[in-house]
C-alpha cells in the first residue's frame, strides 16, 4: 500500500501546506465541495452499473 514508506504527521502537514500555498485558503472549500460532489456522482454511477440501470436509456412509453 505504501510505495514510499509510511506517511507520518510531518509529511501530511507539509503536503497540506503546499496545497494551501498553491490553491490559496479561499479556494480550498470550493475544491473540497467539488471533489465531494465528484466522488458522490461517481459512486452513484457505479451503483447504477451494478444494478443494470443506465442514464442513457430512453424512458419507456406505455402502449395504447
N, C-alpha and C positions, 0 to 999 in steps of 0.2 A: 504494500500500500504506500509506503513512504520510499520514494526513489532516492531522495537526497538526505535521508535520515529524518528523525522526528523533529517536528517544528515546535519550538519552545515559545514561551511568552515574549521573549525579547524579539524573536523573529516576527511574531504576529504583530507586535507593536510597530516594528519597522515597516511592515507591509501596509498597515493602516495609515501610518504617517505618510508614506509615499502616495497612497491613494488620495489622501486629503490634499496633498500638495498638487497632484496632477489635476484633480477634478474640482477642488475647492469645497469649502464647507457648505456653501449654499446649494450646490448641485447634488450632494450626497443623498438627501431624502428623495429627490426625483429619480435618481438612479436606483435606489432601493425599491421604490414603488414600481418602476418599470420592470425591474428584474423579477420582483414577486409576481406581477401580472403575467410575465412571460412564462414563468415556471407553472403558474396556475393553468394557463391556456395549454401548455404542453401536456400537463397531467390529464387535462380534460380530453384532449385529442387522443392520447394513448388509451384512455379508458373507453372511448368510443370505438377505437380499433379492436379492442379486446371483445367488445360486445357485438361487433359486426356492424355497427352503425357508421354512417358517414354523413358529413355535412353536404357533400356534393350530390346526394341523391335528391331528385325532384320529388315533391310531395305527391302522393298518390291521390287520384281523383276517383270518387265513387262512380260506378257505372249506373246509369239510369235506364 
